[in-house]
Amino acid sequence: MDSKSITVHNGSEIYNNNSLNKTEQIEVEPSKSKPKKVWTIEDSEKLYRIQGWGNPYFSINSAGHVTVSPKGDLGGSIDLHELVESIKQRNIGLPLIIRFSDILEDRIERLNACFSKAIARYKYKNSYRGVFPVKCNQHRQLVEEVVKFGKPNKFGLEAGSKPELLIAIATLNTPGALIICNGYKDREYIETAMLAQRLGKTPIIVIEQVEEVQLVIEASRKLNIKPVVGVRVKLSTKGIGRWAGTTGDRAKFGLNIPEIIQVVNQLKSAGILDSLQLLHFHVGSQISSISVIKDAIREASQIYVELAQLGANMKYLDVGGGLAVDYDGSKTNFYASKNYDMQNYANDIVAEVKEACEEKNILPPILVSESGRAVASHQSVLVFDVLGVSQVPNQEAEIITKDEHLILQNLYETYQSINPKNYQEAYHDAIQFKEESISLFNFGYLSITERAKVEKLYWGCFRKIQEILKSSEYIPDDLEDLEKIMASIYYINLSVFQSAPDSWAINQLFPIMPIHRLDEEPTEKAILADLTCDSDGKIDQFIDLRDVKLLLELHPLKLTYKYFQSTASDTVENSALPIASISEPYYLALFLGGAYQEIMGNLHNLFGDVNVVHIKLTPSGYKIEHVVKGDTMTEVLSYVQYNSDGLVESIRRQTEQALQEEKITIKESRMLLQNYERSLSSYTYLSD
Ligand SMILES: *Cc1c(COP(=O)(O)O)cnc(C)c1O
């Protein structure tokens, strides 16, 4: 059979579309005749693509829980679900960032090992000395760990601002490790960096603006210190993806070629051209295509060689950041992925630089990279719980009789006749009848009870069609919206603005999945809505093999129904309505969010920093190394200049007044003040 046709259920052909993006015929077995396949953890692995983005750190164990192997292939693993439960027992609530120090160590070792391997492979006659860009994640414990784990490889730090410089100088104590000083600089920045030489550090001042040269020359004279200077070049190589504008002639940062020549001349006439030792470039973050990296290296290598020939004492080539993270695990040049691995990256850099230098007989430079995302992303896992779910109306459709309004009869007939052959037509009919009924209602020809019947039938049609689509391998284009319309909304105990700002600001994708129940089929499809009162506070794009998916497969919440018991004595009998509550917490996690998210998060709706715990593997399991408590309400309120004592005092005064006026009882006033004060010292997120 050569046509691209889809056969559904009973073998009848209902779809024949030459634009179908599939080459083979898809046979869908009748769902009823086959026993339902048991869901396995392999199905979950495939669905959430955990091997694609999680290898070698994250996987699923036989209990259906996500496990973390912080040392990668070297052994030792932690059941993430058990870990979360045990952290909660220590009274540390969700949402929660769990940092795995061993993952950070593994990333740093891997990066260094890849360069060592490339250097050996190409017999490159110099070394690699990487730096961690502090802006990726400035948290003290993390930066201190980077320094500690990087010691054997003389791994340094990169500062992009004055405060980051202060961190770098104070924290980096590894002899020979570099402090790359980027960003806008004033006299104080430059002098501080130079004076750090006296402490035995190796700062390199990278000139990003022509004006900085004069400051460097003056500071050098004033302090009588010979600085090590670099220049940041604006390459003409185009970047890719969201940060493509980081390069090119109109880029915000760096010097164009005439400006670099000007810098060389200025340093020369000041007699310190031998200070110019480093060439730096940065083509943007998350470079998903290796060809962009190759082009950039080729261009930069030539500039390096030329600078050496102009008489600069060139020693270092700093290739900036850009080493990407495969967020969707697709290994493609999609913006959330990358079509190369760390070893390819190192190989290409080493090989290109070697070739350019050999051609002109120039000593090859020490290679520096400023990989932030690739180092810091994996170590952090953000765990949060689901607070509730909103589903589409699910009341039963009612039987419509012959004496009712014609539109109701039409819709009812559509509802009753839906089958695998006509569902597509029925879908459009249902939409049309519903729209007509709304107009009829608006003109007063349909009553509100009739409209209620219409809506129940309408949703009834959609549910029937959805059932048919569930056992179908293919969803026709015009029915793609149905899934979205029928999707559930899972409310999550999180602020997207605080904890995943890039998801909101630039639609960055992160892998998100449940951390337990993975041996169970996730039968719901949902988007995630956060705690803020902002309609942008949601996540509705998820990783997929191709492109993105708009809904995430999740498990139905486990609920219990309780009858509301009022303590008040005057409660009437019929107030005892069942209230659903979550009987077993449902935990989701966002992975690979260790770079940029924490510091760029904001206080929208005053949801503050989340709790952070640092976990380290031990021979017998793991230990909690540090706990950094998230913001309390008092803390976030102080960021906007409220003083909690003042707030309490204001409430106390107003309560006193109300007491005087007998608007509040003494018991109520005590409760109000107690709640108020307790809230001030507690977490900004919801607790269970
Ligand atoms: C942001 C930045 C980096 C880090 O980039 P990643 O893609 O996270 O590795 C490195 N260098 C400079 C100059 C930067 O601005």
The ligand as a Gaussian input file, in Angstrom:
#p B3LYP/6-31G(d) Opt

LIG

0 1
 C       27.471000      33.936000      30.494000
 C       28.850000      33.841000      30.080000
 C       29.526000      32.621000      30.133000
 C       28.859000      31.328000      30.503000
 O       28.239000      30.766000      29.390000
 P       27.654000      29.286000      29.443000
 O       26.987000      29.144000      28.151000
 O       26.752000      29.200000      30.603000
 O       28.785000      28.349000      29.577000
 C       30.860000      32.609000      29.816000
 N       31.501000      33.732000      29.444000
 C       30.877000      34.928000      29.369000
 C       31.638000      36.123000      28.971000
 C       29.539000      35.020000      29.679000
 O       28.929000      36.195000      29.570000

